[in-house]
Amino acid sequence: MDTKNTIKPAKKCYSHIGGKLGELLLETFADKKWIAKNDPSNKHFYITELGEKEFAKLGVDLSKIKSEAI
């Protein structure tokens, strides 16, 4: 089997997921309202209360994310 044509890459960019997978995750989390922005022109998202609950269900440890003032 030629895996070069069947593997879907997940790119790591510094300390985060980049590439198409990162883009799809961002879009999905925003669509599900797990993440949101205070201002549409801002590039920064925050994790919503719903997101906190849903990420916890997936086993994502949000305590590893440093809090920032928004």
mmCIF file as Biopython writes it, N, C-alpha, C and O atoms, coordinates in Angstrom:
data_model
#
loop_
_atom_site.group_PDB
_atom_site.id
_atom_site.type_symbol
_atom_site.label_atom_id
_atom_site.label_alt_id
_atom_site.label_comp_id
_atom_site.label_asym_id
_atom_site.label_entity_id
_atom_site.label_seq_id
_atom_site.pdbx_PDB_ins_code
_atom_site.Cartn_x
_atom_site.Cartn_y
_atom_site.Cartn_z
_atom_site.occupancy
_atom_site.B_iso_or_equiv
_atom_site.auth_seq_id
_atom_site.auth_asym_id
_atom_site.pdbx_PDB_model_num
ATOM 1   N N  . MET A ? 1  ? 0.838   -1.181 0.000  1.0 0.0 1  A 1 
ATOM 2   C CA . MET A ? 1  ? 0.000   0.000  0.000  1.0 0.0 1  A 1 
ATOM 3   C C  . MET A ? 1  ? 0.882   1.244  0.000  1.0 0.0 1  A 1 
ATOM 4   O O  . MET A ? 1  ? 1.838   1.332  0.771  1.0 0.0 1  A 1 
ATOM 5   N N  . ASP A ? 2  ? 0.562   2.198  -0.860 1.0 0.0 2  A 1 
ATOM 6   C CA . ASP A ? 2  ? 1.310   3.442  -0.957 1.0 0.0 2  A 1 
ATOM 7   C C  . ASP A ? 2  ? 0.705   4.458  0.012  1.0 0.0 2  A 1 
ATOM 8   O O  . ASP A ? 2  ? -0.319  5.071  -0.289 1.0 0.0 2  A 1 
ATOM 9   N N  . THR A ? 3  ? 1.340   4.637  1.183  1.0 0.0 3  A 1 
ATOM 10  C CA . THR A ? 3  ? 0.775   5.514  2.203  1.0 0.0 3  A 1 
ATOM 11  C C  . THR A ? 3  ? 0.943   6.985  1.863  1.0 0.0 3  A 1 
ATOM 12  O O  . THR A ? 3  ? 0.276   7.822  2.472  1.0 0.0 3  A 1 
ATOM 13  N N  . LYS A ? 4  ? 1.804   7.335  0.920  1.0 0.0 4  A 1 
ATOM 14  C CA . LYS A ? 4  ? 1.997   8.736  0.570  1.0 0.0 4  A 1 
ATOM 15  C C  . LYS A ? 4  ? 0.702   9.367  0.083  1.0 0.0 4  A 1 
ATOM 16  O O  . LYS A ? 4  ? 0.485   10.561 0.287  1.0 0.0 4  A 1 
ATOM 17  N N  . ASN A ? 5  ? -0.150  8.598  -0.549 1.0 0.0 5  A 1 
ATOM 18  C CA . ASN A ? 5  ? -1.383  9.143  -1.099 1.0 0.0 5  A 1 
ATOM 19  C C  . ASN A ? 5  ? -2.570  9.008  -0.150 1.0 0.0 5  A 1 
ATOM 20  O O  . ASN A ? 5  ? -3.653  9.507  -0.455 1.0 0.0 5  A 1 
ATOM 21  N N  . THR A ? 6  ? -2.393  8.350  0.983  1.0 0.0 6  A 1 
ATOM 22  C CA . THR A ? 6  ? -3.529  8.128  1.876  1.0 0.0 6  A 1 
ATOM 23  C C  . THR A ? 6  ? -3.394  8.828  3.222  1.0 0.0 6  A 1 
ATOM 24  O O  . THR A ? 6  ? -4.383  8.951  3.945  1.0 0.0 6  A 1 
ATOM 25  N N  . ILE A ? 7  ? -2.218  9.281  3.572  1.0 0.0 7  A 1 
ATOM 26  C CA . ILE A ? 7  ? -2.013  9.933  4.867  1.0 0.0 7  A 1 
ATOM 27  C C  . ILE A ? 7  ? -2.476  11.382 4.787  1.0 0.0 7  A 1 
ATOM 28  O O  . ILE A ? 7  ? -2.136  12.104 3.850  1.0 0.0 7  A 1 
ATOM 29  N N  . LYS A ? 8  ? -3.248  11.792 5.771  1.0 0.0 8  A 1 
ATOM 30  C CA . LYS A ? 8  ? -3.669  13.191 5.877  1.0 0.0 8  A 1 
ATOM 31  C C  . LYS A ? 8  ? -2.750  13.855 6.891  1.0 0.0 8  A 1 
ATOM 32  O O  . LYS A ? 8  ? -2.751  13.475 8.061  1.0 0.0 8  A 1 
ATOM 33  N N  . PRO A ? 9  ? -1.967  14.838 6.465  1.0 0.0 9  A 1 
ATOM 34  C CA . PRO A ? 9  ? -1.000  15.453 7.375  1.0 0.0 9  A 1 
ATOM 35  C C  . PRO A ? 9  ? -1.643  16.350 8.416  1.0 0.0 9  A 1 
ATOM 36  O O  . PRO A ? 9  ? -2.639  17.022 8.148  1.0 0.0 9  A 1 
ATOM 37  N N  . ALA A ? 10 ? -1.070  16.352 9.591  1.0 0.0 10 A 1 
ATOM 38  C CA . ALA A ? 10 ? -1.411  17.299 10.653 1.0 0.0 10 A 1 
ATOM 39  C C  . ALA A ? 10 ? -0.111  18.018 10.975 1.0 0.0 10 A 1 
ATOM 40  O O  . ALA A ? 10 ? 0.805   17.430 11.549 1.0 0.0 10 A 1 
ATOM 41  N N  . LYS A ? 11 ? -0.034  19.264 10.615 1.0 0.0 11 A 1 
ATOM 42  C CA . LYS A ? 11 ? 1.215   20.013 10.756 1.0 0.0 11 A 1 
ATOM 43  C C  . LYS A ? 11 ? 1.309   20.678 12.119 1.0 0.0 11 A 1 
ATOM 44  O O  . LYS A ? 11 ? 0.333   21.207 12.650 1.0 0.0 11 A 1 
ATOM 45  N N  . LYS A ? 12 ? 2.511   20.633 12.662 1.0 0.0 12 A 1 
ATOM 46  C CA . LYS A ? 12 ? 2.770   21.330 13.914 1.0 0.0 12 A 1 
ATOM 47  C C  . LYS A ? 12 ? 3.541   22.597 13.570 1.0 0.0 12 A 1 
ATOM 48  O O  . LYS A ? 12 ? 4.579   22.548 12.911 1.0 0.0 12 A 1 
ATOM 49  N N  . CYS A ? 13 ? 3.027   23.713 14.020 1.0 0.0 13 A 1 
ATOM 50  C CA . CYS A ? 13 ? 3.643   25.009 13.776 1.0 0.0 13 A 1 
ATOM 51  C C  . CYS A ? 13 ? 4.003   25.585 15.141 1.0 0.0 13 A 1 
ATOM 52  O O  . CYS A ? 13 ? 3.125   26.000 15.897 1.0 0.0 13 A 1 
ATOM 53  N N  . TYR A ? 14 ? 5.285   25.607 15.450 1.0 0.0 14 A 1 
ATOM 54  C CA . TYR A ? 14 ? 5.752   25.989 16.778 1.0 0.0 14 A 1 
ATOM 55  C C  . TYR A ? 14 ? 5.076   25.089 17.817 1.0 0.0 14 A 1 
ATOM 56  O O  . TYR A ? 14 ? 5.375   23.896 17.872 1.0 0.0 14 A 1 
ATOM 57  N N  . SER A ? 15 ? 4.179   25.628 18.635 1.0 0.0 15 A 1 
ATOM 58  C CA . SER A ? 15 ? 3.565   24.802 19.681 1.0 0.0 15 A 1 
ATOM 59  C C  . SER A ? 15 ? 2.072   24.585 19.448 1.0 0.0 15 A 1 
ATOM 60  O O  . SER A ? 15 ? 1.325   24.333 20.394 1.0 0.0 15 A 1 
ATOM 61  N N  . HIS A ? 16 ? 1.632   24.683 18.184 1.0 0.0 16 A 1 
ATOM 62  C CA . HIS A ? 16 ? 0.216   24.488 17.912 1.0 0.0 16 A 1 
ATOM 63  C C  . HIS A ? 16 ? 0.014   23.713 16.615 1.0 0.0 16 A 1 
ATOM 64  O O  . HIS A ? 16 ? 0.951   23.531 15.837 1.0 0.0 16 A 1 
ATOM 65  N N  . ILE A ? 17 ? -1.216  23.257 16.390 1.0 0.0 17 A 1 
ATOM 66  C CA . ILE A ? 17 ? -1.544  22.546 15.151 1.0 0.0 17 A 1 
ATOM 67  C C  . ILE A ? 17 ? -1.813  23.575 14.065 1.0 0.0 17 A 1 
ATOM 68  O O  . ILE A ? 17 ? -2.593  24.507 14.259 1.0 0.0 17 A 1 
ATOM 69  N N  . GLY A ? 18 ? -1.174  23.404 12.943 1.0 0.0 18 A 1 
ATOM 70  C CA . GLY A ? 18 ? -1.378  24.303 11.818 1.0 0.0 18 A 1 
ATOM 71  C C  . GLY A ? 18 ? -1.969  23.547 10.639 1.0 0.0 18 A 1 
ATOM 72  O O  . GLY A ? 18 ? -2.498  22.445 10.786 1.0 0.0 18 A 1 
ATOM 73  N N  . GLY A ? 19 ? -1.871  24.146 9.495  1.0 0.0 19 A 1 
ATOM 74  C CA . GLY A ? 19 ? -2.343  23.508 8.274  1.0 0.0 19 A 1 
ATOM 75  C C  . GLY A ? 19 ? -3.851  23.372 8.226  1.0 0.0 19 A 1 
ATOM 76  O O  . GLY A ? 19 ? -4.569  24.012 8.995  1.0 0.0 19 A 1 
ATOM 77  N N  . LYS A ? 20 ? -4.318  22.549 7.334  1.0 0.0 20 A 1 
ATOM 78  C CA . LYS A ? 20 ? -5.755  22.372 7.129  1.0 0.0 20 A 1 
ATOM 79  C C  . LYS A ? 20 ? -6.434  21.800 8.368  1.0 0.0 20 A 1 
ATOM 80  O O  . LYS A ? 20 ? -7.557  22.197 8.681  1.0 0.0 20 A 1 
ATOM 81  N N  . LEU A ? 21 ? -5.785  20.876 9.086  1.0 0.0 21 A 1 
ATOM 82  C CA . LEU A ? 21 ? -6.387  20.312 10.288 1.0 0.0 21 A 1 
ATOM 83  C C  . LEU A ? 21 ? -6.634  21.411 11.318 1.0 0.0 21 A 1 
ATOM 84  O O  . LEU A ? 21 ? -7.717  21.476 11.899 1.0 0.0 21 A 1 
ATOM 85  N N  . GLY A ? 22 ? -5.663  22.261 11.548 1.0 0.0 22 A 1 
ATOM 86  C CA . GLY A ? 22 ? -5.833  23.360 12.490 1.0 0.0 22 A 1 
ATOM 87  C C  . GLY A ? 22 ? -6.965  24.286 12.072 1.0 0.0 22 A 1 
ATOM 88  O O  . GLY A ? 22 ? -7.753  24.733 12.905 1.0 0.0 22 A 1 
ATOM 89  N N  . GLU A ? 23 ? -7.040  24.570 10.778 1.0 0.0 23 A 1 
ATOM 90  C CA . GLU A ? 23 ? -8.106  25.427 10.246 1.0 0.0 23 A 1 
ATOM 91  C C  . GLU A ? 23 ? -9.482  24.786 10.453 1.0 0.0 23 A 1 
ATOM 92  O O  . GLU A ? 23 ? -10.428 25.457 10.867 1.0 0.0 23 A 1 
ATOM 93  N N  . LEU A ? 24 ? -9.589  23.485 10.164 1.0 0.0 24 A 1 
ATOM 94  C CA . LEU A ? 24 ? -10.870 22.787 10.338 1.0 0.0 24 A 1 
ATOM 95  C C  . LEU A ? 24 ? -11.284 22.718 11.800 1.0 0.0 24 A 1 
ATOM 96  O O  . LEU A ? 24 ? -12.459 22.887 12.124 1.0 0.0 24 A 1 
ATOM 97  N N  . LEU A ? 25 ? -10.318 22.471 12.686 1.0 0.0 25 A 1 
ATOM 98  C CA . LEU A ? 25 ? -10.629 22.445 14.119 1.0 0.0 25 A 1 
ATOM 99  C C  . LEU A ? 25 ? -11.133 23.814 14.582 1.0 0.0 25 A 1 
ATOM 100 O O  . LEU A ? 25 ? -12.134 23.902 15.293 1.0 0.0 25 A 1 
ATOM 101 N N  . LEU A ? 26 ? -10.436 24.878 14.178 1.0 0.0 26 A 1 
ATOM 102 C CA . LEU A ? 26 ? -10.839 26.231 14.558 1.0 0.0 26 A 1 
ATOM 103 C C  . LEU A ? 26 ? -12.252 26.526 14.076 1.0 0.0 26 A 1 
ATOM 104 O O  . LEU A ? 26 ? -13.076 27.021 14.844 1.0 0.0 26 A 1 
ATOM 105 N N  . GLU A ? 27 ? -12.538 26.230 12.821 1.0 0.0 27 A 1 
ATOM 106 C CA . GLU A ? 27 ? -13.871 26.479 12.269 1.0 0.0 27 A 1 
ATOM 107 C C  . GLU A ? 27 ? -14.942 25.667 13.002 1.0 0.0 27 A 1 
ATOM 108 O O  . GLU A ? 27 ? -16.014 26.183 13.317 1.0 0.0 27 A 1 
ATOM 109 N N  . THR A ? 28 ? -14.645 24.405 13.268 1.0 0.0 28 A 1 
ATOM 110 C CA . THR A ? 28 ? -15.603 23.537 13.944 1.0 0.0 28 A 1 
ATOM 111 C C  . THR A ? 28 ? -15.882 24.024 15.361 1.0 0.0 28 A 1 
ATOM 112 O O  . THR A ? 28 ? -17.039 24.099 15.775 1.0 0.0 28 A 1 
ATOM 113 N N  . PHE A ? 29 ? -14.829 24.355 16.108 1.0 0.0 29 A 1 
ATOM 114 C CA . PHE A ? 29 ? -15.007 24.829 17.480 1.0 0.0 29 A 1 
ATOM 115 C C  . PHE A ? 29 ? -15.784 26.147 17.506 1.0 0.0 29 A 1 
ATOM 116 O O  . PHE A ? 29 ? -16.610 26.352 18.395 1.0 0.0 29 A 1 
ATOM 117 N N  . ALA A ? 30 ? -15.533 27.038 16.551 1.0 0.0 30 A 1 
ATOM 118 C CA . ALA A ? 30 ? -16.269 28.304 16.482 1.0 0.0 30 A 1 
ATOM 119 C C  . ALA A ? 30 ? -17.733 28.049 16.113 1.0 0.0 30 A 1 
ATOM 120 O O  . ALA A ? 30 ? -18.635 28.643 16.704 1.0 0.0 30 A 1 
ATOM 121 N N  . ASP A ? 31 ? -17.970 27.166 15.138 1.0 0.0 31 A 1 
ATOM 122 C CA . ASP A ? 31 ? -19.344 26.845 14.731 1.0 0.0 31 A 1 
ATOM 123 C C  . ASP A ? 31 ? -20.145 26.239 15.882 1.0 0.0 31 A 1 
ATOM 124 O O  . ASP A ? 31 ? -21.340 26.500 16.019 1.0 0.0 31 A 1 
ATOM 125 N N  . LYS A ? 32 ? -19.484 25.432 16.703 1.0 0.0 32 A 1 
ATOM 126 C CA . LYS A ? 32 ? -20.149 24.780 17.841 1.0 0.0 32 A 1 
ATOM 127 C C  . LYS A ? 32 ? -20.222 25.709 19.056 1.0 0.0 32 A 1 
ATOM 128 O O  . LYS A ? 32 ? -20.783 25.354 20.093 1.0 0.0 32 A 1 
ATOM 129 N N  . LYS A ? 33 ? -19.646 26.901 18.908 1.0 0.0 33 A 1 
ATOM 130 C CA . LYS A ? 33 ? -19.609 27.908 19.981 1.0 0.0 33 A 1 
ATOM 131 C C  . LYS A ? 33 ? -18.803 27.455 21.190 1.0 0.0 33 A 1 
ATOM 132 O O  . LYS A ? 33 ? -19.098 27.827 22.326 1.0 0.0 33 A 1 
ATOM 133 N N  . TRP A ? 34 ? -17.778 26.644 20.928 1.0 0.0 34 A 1 
ATOM 134 C CA . TRP A ? 34 ? -16.842 26.243 21.978 1.0 0.0 34 A 1 
ATOM 135 C C  . TRP A ? 34 ? -15.799 27.324 22.175 1.0 0.0 34 A 1 
ATOM 136 O O  . TRP A ? 34 ? -15.219 27.451 23.253 1.0 0.0 34 A 1 
ATOM 137 N N  . ILE A ? 35 ? -15.561 28.106 21.125 1.0 0.0 35 A 1 
ATOM 138 C CA . ILE A ? 35 ? -14.661 29.252 21.183 1.0 0.0 35 A 1 
ATOM 139 C C  . ILE A ? 35 ? -15.384 30.429 20.528 1.0 0.0 35 A 1 
ATOM 140 O O  . ILE A ? 35 ? -16.281 30.239 19.707 1.0 0.0 35 A 1 
ATOM 141 N N  . ALA A ? 36 ? -14.989 31.637 20.897 1.0 0.0 36 A 1 
ATOM 142 C CA . ALA A ? 36 ? -15.630 32.830 20.343 1.0 0.0 36 A 1 
ATOM 143 C C  . ALA A ? 36 ? -14.644 33.992 20.391 1.0 0.0 36 A 1 
ATOM 144 O O  . ALA A ? 36 ? -13.562 33.884 20.968 1.0 0.0 36 A 1 
ATOM 145 N N  . LYS A ? 37 ? -15.035 35.098 19.777 1.0 0.0 37 A 1 
ATOM 146 C CA . LYS A ? 37 ? -14.249 36.330 19.804 1.0 0.0 37 A 1 
ATOM 147 C C  . LYS A ? 37 ? -15.091 37.427 20.434 1.0 0.0 37 A 1 
ATOM 148 O O  . LYS A ? 37 ? -16.317 37.423 20.315 1.0 0.0 37 A 1 
ATOM 149 N N  . ASN A ? 38 ? -14.437 38.361 21.100 1.0 0.0 38 A 1 
ATOM 150 C CA . ASN A ? 38 ? -15.137 39.535 21.609 1.0 0.0 38 A 1 
ATOM 151 C C  . ASN A ? 38 ? -15.451 40.505 20.485 1.0 0.0 38 A 1 
ATOM 152 O O  . ASN A ? 38 ? -16.452 41.220 20.527 1.0 0.0 38 A 1 
ATOM 153 N N  . ASP A ? 39 ? -14.585 40.522 19.476 1.0 0.0 39 A 1 
ATOM 154 C CA . ASP A ? 39 ? -14.725 41.444 18.355 1.0 0.0 39 A 1 
ATOM 155 C C  . ASP A ? 39 ? -14.333 40.679 17.086 1.0 0.0 39 A 1 
ATOM 156 O O  . ASP A ? 39 ? -13.246 40.103 17.035 1.0 0.0 39 A 1 
ATOM 157 N N  . PRO A ? 40 ? -15.189 40.662 16.069 1.0 0.0 40 A 1 
ATOM 158 C CA . PRO A ? 40 ? -14.880 39.906 14.851 1.0 0.0 40 A 1 
ATOM 159 C C  . PRO A ? 40 ? -13.552 40.285 14.183 1.0 0.0 40 A 1 
ATOM 160 O O  . PRO A ? 40 ? -12.943 39.461 13.500 1.0 0.0 40 A 1 
ATOM 161 N N  . SER A ? 41 ? -13.104 41.534 14.380 1.0 0.0 41 A 1 
ATOM 162 C CA . SER A ? 41 ? -11.838 41.950 13.758 1.0 0.0 41 A 1 
ATOM 163 C C  . SER A ? 41 ? -10.613 41.459 14.541 1.0 0.0 41 A 1 
ATOM 164 O O  . SER A ? 41 ? -9.491  41.526 14.040 1.0 0.0 41 A 1 
ATOM 165 N N  . ASN A ? 42 ? -10.827 40.967 15.764 1.0 0.0 42 A 1 
ATOM 166 C CA . ASN A ? 42 ? -9.746  40.465 16.604 1.0 0.0 42 A 1 
ATOM 167 C C  . ASN A ? 42 ? -9.374  39.052 16.160 1.0 0.0 42 A 1 
ATOM 168 O O  . ASN A ? 42 ? -10.258 38.250 15.858 1.0 0.0 42 A 1 
ATOM 169 N N  . LYS A ? 43 ? -8.094  38.740 16.116 1.0 0.0 43 A 1 
ATOM 170 C CA . LYS A ? 43 ? -7.674  37.394 15.719 1.0 0.0 43 A 1 
ATOM 171 C C  . LYS A ? 43 ? -7.693  36.411 16.887 1.0 0.0 43 A 1 
ATOM 172 O O  . LYS A ? 43 ? -7.523  35.210 16.681 1.0 0.0 43 A 1 
ATOM 173 N N  . HIS A ? 44 ? -7.897  36.902 18.103 1.0 0.0 44 A 1 
ATOM 174 C CA . HIS A ? 44 ? -7.842  36.058 19.287 1.0 0.0 44 A 1 
ATOM 175 C C  . HIS A ? 44 ? -9.230  35.536 19.671 1.0 0.0 44 A 1 
ATOM 176 O O  . HIS A ? 44 ? -10.215 36.274 19.674 1.0 0.0 44 A 1 
ATOM 177 N N  . PHE A ? 45 ? -9.273  34.250 19.993 1.0 0.0 45 A 1 
ATOM 178 C CA . PHE A ? 45 ? -10.492 33.601 20.463 1.0 0.0 45 A 1 
ATOM 179 C C  . PHE A ? 45 ? -10.370 33.352 21.961 1.0 0.0 45 A 1 
ATOM 180 O O  . PHE A ? 45 ? -9.269  33.348 22.510 1.0 0.0 45 A 1 
ATOM 181 N N  . TYR A ? 46 ? -11.501 33.144 22.612 1.0 0.0 46 A 1 
ATOM 182 C CA . TYR A ? 46 ? -11.498 32.689 23.992 1.0 0.0 46 A 1 
ATOM 183 C C  . TYR A ? 46 ? -12.369 31.434 24.067 1.0 0.0 46 A 1 
ATOM 184 O O  . TYR A ? 46 ? -13.212 31.207 23.198 1.0 0.0 46 A 1 
ATOM 185 N N  . ILE A ? 47 ? -12.168 30.635 25.088 1.0 0.0 47 A 1 
ATOM 186 C CA . ILE A ? 47 ? -12.942 29.410 25.274 1.0 0.0 47 A 1 
ATOM 187 C C  . ILE A ? 47 ? -14.197 29.777 26.060 1.0 0.0 47 A 1 
ATOM 188 O O  . ILE A ? 47 ? -14.115 30.365 27.139 1.0 0.0 47 A 1 
ATOM 189 N N  . THR A ? 48 ? -15.346 29.428 25.515 1.0 0.0 48 A 1 
ATOM 190 C CA . THR A ? 48 ? -16.627 29.728 26.154 1.0 0.0 48 A 1 
ATOM 191 C C  . THR A ? 48 ? -16.901 28.742 27.289 1.0 0.0 48 A 1 
ATOM 192 O O  . THR A ? 48 ? -16.189 27.750 27.447 1.0 0.0 48 A 1 
ATOM 193 N N  . GLU A ? 49 ? -17.933 29.023 28.071 1.0 0.0 49 A 1 
ATOM 194 C CA . GLU A ? 49 ? -18.325 28.085 29.128 1.0 0.0 49 A 1 
ATOM 195 C C  . GLU A ? 49 ? -18.731 26.746 28.520 1.0 0.0 49 A 1 
ATOM 196 O O  . GLU A ? 49 ? -18.383 25.689 29.046 1.0 0.0 49 A 1 
ATOM 197 N N  . LEU A ? 50 ? -19.475 26.795 27.403 1.0 0.0 50 A 1 
ATOM 198 C CA . LEU A ? 50 ? -19.845 25.556 26.711 1.0 0.0 50 A 1 
ATOM 199 C C  . LEU A ? 50 ? -18.586 24.822 26.259 1.0 0.0 50 A 1 
ATOM 200 O O  . LEU A ? 50 ? -18.488 23.602 26.393 1.0 0.0 50 A 1 
ATOM 201 N N  . GLY A ? 51 ? -17.630 25.566 25.726 1.0 0.0 51 A 1 
ATOM 202 C CA . GLY A ? 51 ? -16.374 24.963 25.285 1.0 0.0 51 A 1 
ATOM 203 C C  . GLY A ? 51 ? -15.638 24.279 26.423 1.0 0.0 51 A 1 
ATOM 204 O O  . GLY A ? 51 ? -15.095 23.187 26.252 1.0 0.0 51 A 1 
ATOM 205 N N  . GLU A ? 52 ? -15.618 24.921 27.589 1.0 0.0 52 A 1 
ATOM 206 C CA . GLU A ? 52 ? -14.962 24.306 28.746 1.0 0.0 52 A 1 
ATOM 207 C C  . GLU A ? 52 ? -15.575 22.947 29.055 1.0 0.0 52 A 1 
ATOM 208 O O  . GLU A ? 52 ? -14.858 21.982 29.319 1.0 0.0 52 A 1 
ATOM 209 N N  . LYS A ? 53 ? -16.900 22.874 29.023 1.0 0.0 53 A 1 
ATOM 210 C CA . LYS A ? 53 ? -17.590 21.613 29.313 1.0 0.0 53 A 1 
ATOM 211 C C  . LYS A ? 53 ? -17.307 20.566 28.233 1.0 0.0 53 A 1 
ATOM 212 O O  . LYS A ? 53 ? -17.028 19.406 28.536 1.0 0.0 53 A 1 
ATOM 213 N N  . GLU A ? 54 ? -17.382 20.991 26.976 1.0 0.0 54 A 1 
ATOM 214 C CA . GLU A ? 54 ? -17.213 20.041 25.875 1.0 0.0 54 A 1 
ATOM 215 C C  . GLU A ? 54 ? -15.768 19.566 25.742 1.0 0.0 54 A 1 
ATOM 216 O O  . GLU A ? 54 ? -15.528 18.390 25.471 1.0 0.0 54 A 1 
ATOM 217 N N  . PHE A ? 55 ? -14.810 20.464 25.930 1.0 0.0 55 A 1 
ATOM 218 C CA . PHE A ? 55 ? -13.401 20.041 25.887 1.0 0.0 55 A 1 
ATOM 219 C C  . PHE A ? 55 ? -13.111 19.068 27.030 1.0 0.0 55 A 1 
ATOM 220 O O  . PHE A ? 55 ? -12.361 18.108 26.852 1.0 0.0 55 A 1 
ATOM 221 N N  . ALA A ? 56 ? -13.701 19.312 28.204 1.0 0.0 56 A 1 
ATOM 222 C CA . ALA A ? 56 ? -13.511 18.401 29.346 1.0 0.0 56 A 1 
ATOM 223 C C  . ALA A ? 56 ? -14.043 17.013 29.009 1.0 0.0 56 A 1 
ATOM 224 O O  . ALA A ? 56 ? -13.425 16.009 29.363 1.0 0.0 56 A 1 
ATOM 225 N N  . LYS A ? 57 ? -15.190 16.949 28.325 1.0 0.0 57 A 1 
ATOM 226 C CA . LYS A ? 57 ? -15.745 15.655 27.917 1.0 0.0 57 A 1 
ATOM 227 C C  . LYS A ? 57 ? -14.787 14.899 26.992 1.0 0.0 57 A 1 
ATOM 228 O O  . LYS A ? 57 ? -14.754 13.668 26.990 1.0 0.0 57 A 1 
ATOM 229 N N  . LEU A ? 58 ? -14.015 15.646 26.211 1.0 0.0 58 A 1 
ATOM 230 C CA . LEU A ? 58 ? -13.033 15.033 25.301 1.0 0.0 58 A 1 
ATOM 231 C C  . LEU A ? 58 ? -11.723 14.690 26.009 1.0 0.0 58 A 1 
ATOM 232 O O  . LEU A ? 58 ? -10.834 14.075 25.421 1.0 0.0 58 A 1 
ATOM 233 N N  . GLY A ? 59 ? -11.615 15.091 27.270 1.0 0.0 59 A 1 
ATOM 234 C CA . GLY A ? 59 ? -10.390 14.819 28.020 1.0 0.0 59 A 1 
ATOM 235 C C  . GLY A ? 59 ? -9.309  15.860 27.810 1.0 0.0 59 A 1 
ATOM 236 O O  . GLY A ? 59 ? -8.140  15.611 28.106 1.0 0.0 59 A 1 
ATOM 237 N N  . VAL A ? 60 ? -9.687  17.030 27.300 1.0 0.0 60 A 1 
ATOM 238 C CA . VAL A ? 60 ? -8.721  18.107 27.079 1.0 0.0 60 A 1 
ATOM 239 C C  . VAL A ? 60 ? -8.516  18.851 28.399 1.0 0.0 60 A 1 
ATOM 240 O O  . VAL A ? 60 ? -9.471  19.356 28.989 1.0 0.0 60 A 1 
ATOM 241 N N  . ASP A ? 61 ? -7.267  18.912 28.854 1.0 0.0 61 A 1 
ATOM 242 C CA . ASP A ? 61 ? -6.928  19.572 30.113 1.0 0.0 61 A 1 
ATOM 243 C C  . ASP A ? 61 ? -6.661  21.051 29.848 1.0 0.0 61 A 1 
ATOM 244 O O  . ASP A ? 61 ? -5.547  21.436 29.494 1.0 0.0 61 A 1 
ATOM 245 N N  . LEU A ? 62 ? -7.685  21.867 30.019 1.0 0.0 62 A 1 
ATOM 246 C CA . LEU A ? 62 ? -7.553  23.300 29.737 1.0 0.0 62 A 1 
ATOM 247 C C  . LEU A ? 62 ? -6.691  24.019 30.757 1.0 0.0 62 A 1 
ATOM 248 O O  . LEU A ? 62 ? -6.320  25.172 30.535 1.0 0.0 62 A 1 
ATOM 249 N N  . SER A ? 63 ? -6.360  23.376 31.869 1.0 0.0 63 A 1 
ATOM 250 C CA . SER A ? 63 ? -5.493  24.009 32.853 1.0 0.0 63 A 1 
ATOM 251 C C  . SER A ? 63 ? -4.094  24.217 32.307 1.0 0.0 63 A 1 
ATOM 252 O O  . SER A ? 63 ? -3.312  24.971 32.886 1.0 0.0 63 A 1 
ATOM 253 N N  . LYS A ? 64 ? -3.765  23.564 31.204 1.0 0.0 64 A 1 
ATOM 254 C CA . LYS A ? 64 ? -2.438  23.730 30.590 1.0 0.0 64 A 1 
ATOM 255 C C  . LYS A ? 64 ? -2.361  24.965 29.717 1.0 0.0 64 A 1 
ATOM 256 O O  . LYS A ? 64 ? -1.297  25.287 29.187 1.0 0.0 64 A 1 
ATOM 257 N N  . ILE A ? 65 ? -3.493  25.668 29.559 1.0 0.0 65 A 1 
ATOM 258 C CA . ILE A ? 65 ? -3.505  26.903 28.772 1.0 0.0 65 A 1 
ATOM 259 C C  . ILE A ? 65 ? -3.377  28.079 29.717 1.0 0.0 65 A 1 
ATOM 260 O O  . ILE A ? 65 ? -4.150  28.212 30.666 1.0 0.0 65 A 1 
ATOM 261 N N  . LYS A ? 66 ? -2.409  28.923 29.458 1.0 0.0 66 A 1 
ATOM 262 C CA . LYS A ? 66 ? -2.167  30.091 30.291 1.0 0.0 66 A 1 
ATOM 263 C C  . LYS A ? 66 ? -3.288  31.115 30.058 1.0 0.0 66 A 1 
ATOM 264 O O  . LYS A ? 66 ? -3.616  31.419 28.911 1.0 0.0 66 A 1 
ATOM 265 N N  . SER A ? 67 ? -3.866  31.636 31.117 1.0 0.0 67 A 1 
ATOM 266 C CA . SER A ? 67 ? -4.911  32.662 31.012 1.0 0.0 67 A 1 
ATOM 267 C C  . SER A ? 67 ? -4.315  33.973 30.570 1.0 0.0 67 A 1 
ATOM 268 O O  . SER A ? 67 ? -3.182  34.308 30.917 1.0 0.0 67 A 1 
ATOM 269 N N  . GLU A ? 68 ? -5.089  34.713 29.800 1.0 0.0 68 A 1 
ATOM 270 C CA . GLU A ? 68 ? -4.686  36.049 29.354 1.0 0.0 68 A 1 
ATOM 271 C C  . GLU A ? 68 ? -5.849  36.994 29.546 1.0 0.0 68 A 1 
ATOM 272 O O  . GLU A ? 68 ? -7.006  36.574 29.518 1.0 0.0 68 A 1 
ATOM 273 N N  . ALA A ? 69 ? -5.556  38.254 29.740 1.0 0.0 69 A 1 
ATOM 274 C CA . ALA A ? 69 ? -6.611  39.270 29.819 1.0 0.0 69 A 1 
ATOM 275 C C  . ALA A ? 69 ? -7.170  39.473 28.414 1.0 0.0 69 A 1 
ATOM 276 O O  . ALA A ? 69 ? -6.417  39.575 27.445 1.0 0.0 69 A 1 
ATOM 277 N N  . ILE A ? 70 ? -8.509  39.533 28.313 1.0 0.0 70 A 1 
ATOM 278 C CA . ILE A ? 70 ? -9.121  39.767 26.992 1.0 0.0 70 A 1 
ATOM 279 C C  . ILE A ? 70 ? -9.910  41.056 26.986 1.0 0.0 70 A 1 
ATOM 280 O O  . ILE A ? 70 ? -10.494 41.418 25.964 1.0 0.0 70 A 1 
#
